[in-house]
Amino acid sequence: MSGYKRNDLNERKIQWKNIIPPEYADLNMEKLKQLQATDVTELFEEEFVRKDSSRVPVLIRAAAISKSNPGQCVAYIMDITERKETEKKILLLN
């Protein structure tokens, strides 16, 4: 989905600030605060910047793994490119 490989992650070549477009910074901070306060985020949409600089729309939900490790979480991230393209077509038809 992102164009990065596991080695990129293991070698710390991926930095969160580089894959989140600036216009989503406030949303990410809001969801981080929500995660810290409630151990789970609401479902939300944003985009990721791929390795080739293109963007991919994604749907995300995150949950804390445990209270003893507040910095660790698990996230569900789904590519919603097809859905976004379908929405555009429907808007054009209407």
C-alpha positions as CSV (number, residue, x, y, z in Angstrom):
1,M,0.0,0.0,0.0
2,S,2.8,2.5,0.9
3,G,5.5,1.2,-1.4
4,Y,7.8,0.7,1.6
5,K,9.2,-2.7,2.5
6,R,9.6,-4.3,5.9
7,N,13.3,-3.6,5.8
8,D,12.6,0.2,5.4
9,L,10.6,-0.1,8.7
10,N,13.2,-2.2,10.4
11,E,16.0,0.2,9.3
12,R,13.9,3.2,10.5
13,K,13.8,4.7,7.0
14,I,10.1,5.5,7.5
15,Q,9.3,8.5,9.6
16,W,5.7,9.2,10.6
17,K,6.1,12.9,9.7
18,N,7.1,11.9,6.1
19,I,4.1,9.7,5.4
20,I,1.4,12.0,6.9
21,P,0.6,15.0,4.7
22,P,0.8,18.3,6.7
23,E,-3.0,19.0,6.3
24,Y,-3.6,15.9,8.5
25,A,-1.3,16.9,11.3
26,D,-4.1,18.3,13.5
27,L,-6.3,15.3,12.9
28,N,-3.5,13.0,13.9
29,M,-2.8,14.9,17.1
30,E,-6.5,14.8,17.9
31,K,-6.6,11.0,17.4
32,L,-3.4,10.5,19.4
33,K,-5.0,12.4,22.3
34,Q,-8.2,10.3,21.9
35,L,-6.1,7.1,22.0
36,Q,-4.3,8.2,25.1
37,A,-7.6,9.2,26.9
38,T,-9.8,6.2,25.8
39,D,-7.4,3.5,24.6
40,V,-9.1,3.5,21.2
41,T,-9.7,5.9,18.3
42,E,-12.9,6.4,16.3
43,L,-12.6,5.3,12.7
44,F,-11.2,8.1,10.6
45,E,-10.0,8.9,7.1
46,E,-6.8,10.5,5.9
47,E,-4.1,10.0,3.3
48,F,-0.6,8.5,3.4
49,V,2.3,9.6,1.2
50,R,3.7,6.6,-0.6
51,K,7.4,6.0,-1.1
52,D,7.0,7.4,-4.7
53,S,5.3,10.6,-3.3
54,S,1.9,9.7,-4.5
55,R,-1.0,9.5,-2.0
56,V,-3.3,6.8,-0.9
57,P,-6.5,7.4,1.0
58,V,-6.8,5.2,4.1
59,L,-9.3,4.4,6.8
60,I,-7.8,4.0,10.2
61,R,-8.7,2.8,13.7
62,A,-6.2,2.3,16.5
63,A,-6.3,0.7,20.0
64,A,-3.8,0.6,22.8
65,I,-2.2,-2.7,23.4
66,S,-2.0,-2.4,27.2
67,K,-2.1,0.2,29.9
68,S,1.4,-0.6,31.0
69,N,2.8,0.4,27.5
70,P,0.9,3.6,26.6
71,G,3.1,4.3,23.6
72,Q,2.2,1.0,21.9
73,C,-0.9,0.4,19.9
74,V,-2.2,-1.7,17.1
75,A,-3.8,0.0,14.1
76,Y,-6.2,-1.2,11.4
77,I,-5.3,0.7,8.1
78,M,-7.3,0.0,5.0
79,D,-6.7,1.3,1.5
80,I,-9.9,3.0,0.4
81,T,-8.8,4.1,-3.1
82,E,-11.5,2.2,-4.9
83,R,-14.2,3.6,-2.6
84,K,-13.0,7.1,-3.2
85,E,-13.0,6.6,-7.0
86,T,-16.6,5.3,-6.8
87,E,-17.7,8.2,-4.7
88,K,-16.3,10.6,-7.4
89,K,-18.1,8.8,-10.1
90,I,-21.4,8.9,-8.2
91,L,-21.0,12.7,-7.6
92,L,-20.4,13.2,-11.4
93,L,-23.5,11.2,-12.2
94,N,-25.6,13.3,-9.8
